[in-house]
């Protein structure tokens, strides 16, 4: 079972990095298609950039869940991977921009890469542990809440900084 978790972790990292990087352009390439916008960034806000990692992770876990041998902590690993990028990207971005005073593209890209690697390492550690039934139950609810939030806030965001695209100088 650890072998399939290792393969999933490594392939998931590469899959997410590639699809997430390309996903930066999908909305524009689609002619601003509403449905594409639900899954990929519609603007330059931090919230929308979280989707660059989040939905490829969703697809990766969905495929793994359909085709791989079941892991007892599958849903906990899935939820914690999603939660890792949701927390790491804004904390890292707002942390370094508070010090630097501006966004620096190569640091933004590094944050994306690091968030993806961290997400899969967290998920690997859960996939290879004993079953935690209560965490799996809570995680299913958490996954649903995250998906609902991202679908809702894409086109109806609150008036919070994380949802507002930065002003270009």
C-alpha positions in Angstrom: 0.0 0.0 0.0 2.9 2.4 0.7 4.2 1.8 -2.8 0.9 3.0 -4.4 0.9 6.0 -2.0 4.4 6.9 -3.0 3.5 6.7 -6.7 0.4 8.7 -6.2 2.4 11.4 -4.2 5.1 11.8 -6.9 2.7 11.6 -9.9 0.2 13.9 -8.1 2.8 16.5 -7.5 3.8 16.6 -11.2 0.2 16.4 -12.4 -0.9 19.3 -10.2 2.1 21.4 -11.1 1.5 20.9 -14.8 -2.3 21.3 -14.8 -2.1 24.1 -12.3 0.4 26.0 -14.4 -1.6 25.6 -17.6 -4.8 26.3 -15.6 -3.6 29.9 -15.1 -4.6 30.5 -18.8 -7.6 28.2 -19.2 -10.2 30.8 -18.4 -8.8 33.4 -20.8 -8.3 30.7 -23.5 -11.9 29.6 -23.1 -13.2 33.0 -23.9 -14.0 33.6 -20.2 -16.3 30.5 -20.1 -18.4 30.5 -17.0 -17.9 26.8 -16.3 -14.1 26.9 -16.8 -14.0 29.8 -14.4 -15.5 27.6 -11.7 -12.4 25.4 -11.8 -9.6 27.7 -12.8 -8.5 31.3 -12.0 -10.7 34.0 -13.4 -8.6 36.9 -12.2 -5.3 37.6 -10.3 -6.7 37.5 -6.8 -5.0 35.2 -4.2 -8.3 33.3 -3.9 -8.5 32.5 -7.6 -4.8 31.4 -7.6 -5.5 28.9 -4.9 -7.7 27.1 -7.5 -4.5 26.6 -9.6 -3.5 23.9 -7.1 -6.9 23.0 -5.6 -8.7 21.6 -8.6 -5.8 19.6 -10.0 -5.5 18.1 -6.5 -9.2 17.4 -6.6 -8.9 15.6 -10.0 -5.8 13.7 -8.9 -7.5 12.4 -5.8 -10.6 11.5 -7.7 -8.6 9.5 -10.2 -6.6 7.8 -7.4 -9.8 7.0 -5.5 -11.3 5.4 -8.6 -8.3 3.4 -9.8 -6.1 2.6 -6.8 -6.4 0.3 -3.9 -8.4 2.0 -1.1 -6.5 3.7 1.7 -8.2 3.9 5.1 -7.5 7.6 5.4 -8.2 8.6 1.8 -10.7 11.4 2.7 -8.6 12.7 5.5 -5.6 12.9 3.1 -7.7 14.5 0.4 -9.1 17.2 2.8 -5.7 17.9 4.4 -4.1 18.3 0.9 -6.8 20.8 0.0 -6.5 22.6 3.3 -2.7 22.8 3.0 -2.9 24.9 -0.2 -5.8 27.0 1.1 -3.8 28.0 4.1 -0.2 28.0 2.8 -0.7 30.1 -0.4 -2.3 33.2 1.3 -0.1 33.0 4.4 3.1 32.8 2.3 1.9 35.4 -0.2 0.7 38.0 2.3 3.7 37.3 4.5 6.4 38.0 2.0 4.5 40.9 0.3 4.2 42.6 3.7 8.0 42.5 4.0 8.8 43.1 0.3 6.0 45.7 -0.3 5.1 44.1 -3.6 4.5 40.9 -5.4 7.5 39.2 -7.0 6.6 36.7 -9.7 9.3 34.1 -9.1 8.4 34.0 -5.4 4.7 33.7 -6.3 5.6 30.7 -8.5 7.8 29.2 -5.8 4.8 29.5 -3.3 2.6 27.6 -5.8 5.2 24.8 -6.2 5.9 24.6 -2.4 2.2 24.5 -1.6 1.7 21.6 -4.0 4.6 19.6 -2.6 3.5 20.3 1.0 -0.1 19.2 0.1 1.0 15.9 -1.3 3.5 15.2 1.6 0.8 15.9 4.1 -1.6 13.6 2.2 1.1 10.9 2.0 1.7 10.9 5.7 -2.1 10.4 6.3 -2.4 7.7 3.6 0.3 5.6 5.3 -1.1 5.9 8.8 -3.6 3.8 10.7 -7.3 4.5 10.0 -8.7 7.6 11.7 -12.5 7.1 11.1 -13.7 10.3 12.8 -11.2 12.4 10.8 -12.4 10.7 7.5 -16.0 11.6 8.4 -15.2 15.2 9.2 -13.0 15.4 6.0 -15.9 14.4 3.7 -17.8 17.4 5.1 -14.8 19.6 4.8 -14.2 18.7 1.2 -17.9 19.5 0.4 -17.6 22.8 2.1 -14.4 23.8 0.3 -15.9 22.9 -3.1 -19.1 24.9 -2.3 -17.1 27.9 -1.2 -14.9 27.9 -4.3 -17.9 27.5 -6.6 -19.8 30.2 -4.8 -17.1 32.8 -4.3 -15.7 32.6 -7.8 -18.6 34.7 -9.1 -20.0 36.1 -5.8 -17.0 36.9 -3.6 -17.2 38.7 -0.3 -15.5 42.1 -0.3 -12.3 40.8 1.4 -8.7 41.4 0.3 -8.1 37.8 -0.6 -10.8 38.0 -3.3 -9.7 41.3 -4.8 -7.2 41.3 -7.7 -4.1 43.4 -7.0 -3.9 46.8 -8.6 -1.1 46.9 -11.2 1.3 49.8 -10.9 
